[in-house]
């Protein structure tokens, strides 16, 4: 007979829990209700309080690294399927599974604006998507509606990973309000259309991609954080978001740059991906060792 402690451990892999209940005829009192394991979308909770959120950024697609970042204290962790090296359909799912035991909100930046990609990652357990290269109202609307079930959108219902935590009907009812849809503003065309993009139904916010936006505007990508043209673009995007009751987000760069734009009104940022953090920490440790033995 399995002990209560072992049952608690098995719950971390919930399909095993149901198998254990069936095979060992264990009493119901040893098991938690599914609803006890529905993760709160703390990013949306912070937004409701008017507070910004900070996210980790995972570019390797390594589930263990995603898990470490999810337990590091970030409000959310983004799996970068657009630019992440080695990130693909299988690794995205593995990373989402690895983050399941944390409170961090799992978000995926998609390879492109496609309802198939949106459906795939949401069915796999993502609580939100960042949709790249959105240049028009129509593209923003397509992204927003792909995140919502009828009658608000056209997302198709599937009883996948969400049903491990709650009944499908409960998830469908909750998901329309809980799932985050952020559309990226990262081209000069998107900037010119930003007031219309911000009016698109079913999007939660605008997410500035500063490097691509700066490149398209002719701004030096090494110094955009302090370039007046970039600052003016940010203010315009933030104003469009505010006028339409949605959040404005800036990707940021390192901690100092990200804090700067949060103080300007960004409600979500990252402070460096795990590759940058690892290389920086490794270089600093190696230099500290060399200094110590000199």
Secondary structure as UniProt FT lines:
FT   HELIX           4..10
FT   TURN            11..12
FT   HELIX           14..24
FT   HELIX           28..30
FT   HELIX           34..37
FT   HELIX           42..48
FT   TURN            49..50
FT   STRAND          53..58
FT   HELIX           63..70
FT   TURN            71..73
FT   STRAND          76..80
FT   TURN            81..83
FT   TURN            85..86
FT   HELIX           89..98
FT   HELIX           99..101
FT   STRAND          105..109
FT   HELIX           115..123
FT   TURN            124..125
FT   STRAND          128..131
FT   HELIX           137..146
FT   TURN            150..152
FT   HELIX           161..164
FT   HELIX           168..178
FT   STRAND          180..185
FT   HELIX           188..192
FT   HELIX           194..197
FT   TURN            198..199
FT   TURN            201..202
FT   STRAND          205..208
FT   HELIX           210..217
FT   TURN            221..222
FT   HELIX           224..226
FT   HELIX           228..243
FT   TURN            244..245
FT   STRAND          247..250
FT   HELIX           255..264
FT   STRAND          268..273
FT   HELIX           274..293
//
